[in-house]
Structure formats: C-alpha cells, structure tokens
Amino acid sequence: MTRGIALLVLLAACGPDGGDLADGGIGDAALDAPSGCTRPALDPDVLGAAVTTTLAELPAPRATTLERQAARTYLMNALASMGWSAQLHSYAGGANVIATIPATTGSAPQIIVGAHFDTVSGSPGANDNASGVAVVLAVAQMLVELPCRNAAVTVVLFDQEEIGLFGSRAFAQTLSPADVRAVHTIDQVSWDDDGDRRFELELPTAVLEAEWRAAAAIIGVPVTKTSTSGTDHQAFRDQGFAAIGLTEEFVGGDSSPERHLSTDTPATVNTPYLVLAARLTAQVVITEIGP
C-alpha cells in the first residue's frame, strides 16, 4: 500500500447520525429474493478457508519481474479453478490479472472489485496486500455460486501499486465511467490490534458510503469514513469513476506496524478480522448485483 496524506473525517459507524454500531449487528440475513435467486449465507468458515488458502499459497515477495510473474500465474490458476476465464491486461512495465463474470439478468453497469498483488522489495506482503487479494478471490468464488446477477462483475488484481498505482491507472484508462456503477478496492485488511473490528471507508462517494454502511450494519462491524488516497481507488476517482477503498484503521492508528517490512508474514494476520472484510465486501457486491 502506498499512502498519501490522510485526513480523518469524523463520521463513525453505521447509523445515519454517525453513531457507533453496537457489536453484533443484525446478522447476515439478506432481503428476500425471487424464487431461484437465493443469496449465499457468507459462511465464515467457508470464507475463512478461502482467505487462509490465498495467504498460504500466494507467492511472496512480489516485487521483481520474476516474482510478480509467479504471482500472476498463481492468480490466473486460482481464478480458473473457480470457473472464471482470467486474462492478463498488459501495459508498459507490468500486467494486471482480470476476469469478468457476466450478468445473468439485465444489463446494469458493471461492478469492479480489485486489490493490488505486488509488494515492496523484500517484504512477503501478507497484509500489504495478500489480505486484499484474499478478499477479492473469496468474493470471486462467491459470485460463481450466485444464481442471479443483474450486472457483470470484473475482478482485478492490480500490478505495481507500490511504485505509483501503475496497474490501476492503466486499467482505469480502458473503461468509461458511464459503464461502471462502482469500483471497490481492498488494501490491508488483516490487522485489528485493539479488537474493535472497525474498518475505514476511503474517499467514498455519498452513494457508496451509504451502501457500505448498510452492509456493515448487516455484518455487524463499525466503519469510519476517511479521505485517504494513495492506493488503487484513487486511480479510478481521478478518472471520474465512483470508487471507494476499504482498509483497516490506517487513519485511526490501528494499522499493521509490519507494513513494507520482512515481518509482514501470515503469522501477523488476524484471520477472523480478514474474514469480516470478506463478508463485508461480499455483502456490498451481493446487494449491488442482486435482484
């Protein structure tokens, strides 16, 4: 994760009044869907297995040309094993891994869900940003099993975020904001030292902030809005897309001290918190594309 100057906006948790959401929320029950269009339960055990697999298997570090190529090969194979048709989006200096699952009904503007896979030199990058990759792959698996989708969803694993958002900037230039309802990027979501289960919503539009707060109420986690830039959502905001970033408490002071170090290993990952990030992201996407 690269970070610009972050200014905390004091809009906490999930109620319209900005008050904190009590722990536990209202459960995972989704709104009733038409017959044959049931929504997944977002089972923590299933998501836990998915994110743990990614953390264990994603090659590390992912900084040099060869290291990043090994990571891309893993990501292509992981998506293919789920039934996605993954491809490379190459640009000068690097390549993103992308895959799109089509809508089953309707033709609403597509949804983008992404995370960068590269690391700084010498860092295994478990939190920064195998954690975000793990969330994206867990959501990808859930989407394959979703019987009704009223919009296409593209998952993207971005290259070269750490040296200047090169992958996300290159990919954003291939799209038109008119064809994309929302862009959701995930970066560093596995550190929760104080145990409050809080996430930060980075630079959301008003509509996306409302969507994420509603999802947080369902999952039962508090969220805080910030004006943090410097990671992949910024590349899309700069091009006029509705975009938001999800992260741990970077502004709130509860973010991994292992970032960009050789000690950013899976041993430092808070798996239950990472599973909450996957559930939260999946809930947002399900709502956006659901009947």
PESULFEN-V319792 format. One record per backbone hydrogen bond with DSSP energy under -0.5 kcal/mol. NH is the residue of the N-H (numbers start at 1). CO is the residue of the C=O. Records with the same first field share a line. If there is no record, write none. Layout:
NH=CO  CO
This chain:
4=229
8=6
9=225
10=8
11=9  225
12=18
13=223
15=19
18=15
24=220
25=22
26=217
27=24
37=34
47=43
48=44
49=45
50=46
51=47
52=48
53=49
54=50
55=51
56=52
57=53
58=54
61=123
62=123
68=64
69=65
70=66
71=67
72=68
73=69
74=70
75=71
76=72
77=73
78=74
79=75
80=76
81=77
82=78  79
83=79  80
84=79
86=84
87=98
89=96
90=88
91=94
94=91
96=89
97=157
98=87  96
99=155
100=85
101=153
102=100
104=149
105=149
108=150
110=179
111=152
112=182
113=154
114=184
115=156
117=158
118=158
119=62
123=120
126=264
129=127
130=125
131=126
133=129
134=130
135=131
136=132
137=133
138=134
139=135
140=136
141=137
142=138
143=139
144=140
145=141  142
146=143
147=38  145
150=289
152=108
153=101
154=111
155=99  153
156=113
157=97
158=115  156
164=161
165=161
166=160
167=159
169=165
170=166
171=167
172=168
173=169
174=171
175=172
179=176
180=177
181=110
182=110
183=242
184=112
185=244
186=114
187=246
188=127
195=192
199=222
200=247
201=224
202=200  245
203=201  226
209=205
210=206
211=207
212=208
213=209
214=210
215=211
216=212
217=213
218=214
219=215
220=216
221=216
224=199
225=11
226=201
227=7
234=231
235=231  232
236=232  233
237=233
238=234
239=236
240=237
241=236
243=241
244=183
245=202
246=185
247=200
248=188
249=254
250=248
253=249
254=249
259=256
261=258
264=261
265=263
268=265
269=266
270=190
271=269
274=270
275=271
276=272
277=273
278=274
279=275
280=276
281=277
282=278
283=279
284=280
285=281
286=282
287=283
288=284
289=285
290=286
